[in-house]
Amino acid sequence: MPELFEAMRPLPATAARYREQGWWRDTTVLDDLRDAAAQAPGQRAVINWRAEKDRAVTLTFGELAAQVSRFAAALDELGVRPGEVVAFQLPDWWEAAVLTLACWRAGAVTMPLSSRFGRREAERMLASTGAVLLVTTDRHPGPDHVEALAEIAGGLPALRHRAVIGDASATGALDFGACLRDTPARATPRGTGLGPDEAATVLFTSGTTGGATAVVHSLNTLYPGVRRPLPIPPPLPGQPFPVLTPLSHGVGLRNGVLRPLVHRETALYCDAWDAGRWLDLFGTYRTGSPLAPPAMLEALATEQSRRPRNPPAWEAVATMAASPSPELVGLLCRTLSGHVVNALGSTESGGSIATRLTDPPERAARSVGHPMPGIELRREPATGPDQASPVELRSASTCLGTFDRDSGRLLWRAADTDGWFPTGDLMRPDGEGGLAYAGRAADRISGTTQLMIPVLDVEAELRAHPAVADAVLVGYPAEHGDLPCAVVVPAGERAPGLAELRTWLAGRGMTDWYWPTRVETVPRFPRNELGKVRKNVLRAWLTGARPLPATDDDPTRA
């Protein structure tokens, strides 16, 4: 794996260009930590709500720096060396943030794993990266998961240590407190820490349309996503920044770990997703505006409608979506803020395109707006002025490269394409000078006409049916192309049939070859940690390749 990371180094000309533009730098977030601890040691860096303790744990910049030094020295004593991978599967606890910074201080590469990754996924990720240390807890998702990880450890020759927060003795692991958190202060590790252009972290794509891909970022490719202005007003002095996305996700990593140090702000995160708890935290700490996926914002708005709290008067809230529905935009405007901004990004490039505060809020439901500062976009030629086509992106925040999760095979690196990354997104002009999202290339359904079915449009009309709570359109193979299947979550006990849905679409004026040729009913959709529907799982289920998981946490899912 160190050889693969080394092969992803940016070209000198690329590094020079982005440094000249101010997007990259010679220093790193470790320097920001040192400066914050020296200049504002008593200022809050992290507020971490712990559900089990029913209270918040706070770290100042001085305390954060001391813990990072302690953890880094302990990693050194465990034999973790520069370029090696340290994996951790933890809730949104301050320990995860400290461990991230400590790994970089020791020169190691971090690999945060979502708590929703089961045994099968974790084994593949640990094997492909050659991780030498795995840190986890017996609390999330539970002791059974720790036992499962212990069982696979024997087949992972590179994995030298496992450390557990909780009962470590049950599986013969190291006690996290004894070897990391509660160790006495020691000398800092050898070396000077991770360089700005070296591989720093391995993240994984959501895998909602295809297989999960490993994405490698440096501290310099992570930095622009924090330096770049937010699509919403930044928090006022003293206002914590609410980090609703998990720290194992790219957005959570940037906003929960890097942002406090770069901007000398306070990050607020909670270790268990609960909309009511978050609304209470918004009011208690008078936080800045939330930036979150639609499913999270919808849960917040619904809870606020059910039992109103007293959140700050936010100028705007931001969705992280292709395009939220008009109904959701209206709900957010009624309950959380009078304005909604929509921002689109990816694991590979961070935030890249967004609507503006000067736009009317309803634009968020029909557009993804304009490229953010420092983002270059280009579309492949379309067949017509309003037709969707694939988009490529180039920016200082684009990753160093990607590799296959299972085999470790290099898939893409910036040095081979002059930095242009194929996003897999389909976009078309929005008629207002920006772009509208039309779907993922992997979700395209050609039908028997070989013309692309507008998946998002069909899904929106299906969801408008009174007997449909939610619906997605998924392609399944046929003799002359993919055919569209409507997978429906019923709104009540009665599930609508195929003829009823086709009649409904006809009445809404929708072209007949867009209509589904098959309908299947499920009690709920398999989703990832951000609430995105895992269409790859549904597609495999429709073709009979695998059963539908009973829950989102089913460890057998891909």
Secondary structure, DSSP 8 states (H G I E B T S, - for coil): -HHHHHHT---HHHHHHHHHTTSS-SS-HHHHHHHHHHH-TTSEEEEEEETTTTEEEEEEHHHHHHHHHHHHHHHHHTT--TT-EEEEE--S-HHHHHHHHHHHHTT-EEEE--TT--HHHHHHHHHHHT-SEEEEESSSS-HHHHHHHHHHHTT-TT--EEEEES--GGGT-EEHIIIIIT-------SS----TTSEEEEEE---SSS--EEEEEEHHHHTHHHHS--SS----TT--EE--S-TTSHHHHIIIIIHHHHHT--EEEESS--HHHHHHHHHHHT----EE-HHHHHHHHHHHHHS------BS-EEEESS---HHHHHHHHHHTBS-EEEEEEETTTEEEEE--TTS-GGGGGT--BEE-TTEEEEE---SSTT--EEEEEEETTS-SEEEETTT--EEEEGGGTTT-EEEEEEEEE-SSSSEEEEEEGGG-B-TTTTS-B-HHHHHHHHHTSTTEEEEEEEEEEETTEEEEEEEEEESSS----HHHHHHHHHHTT--GGGS-SEEEE-SS--B-TTS-B-HHHHHHHHTTSS---SSTT-TT--
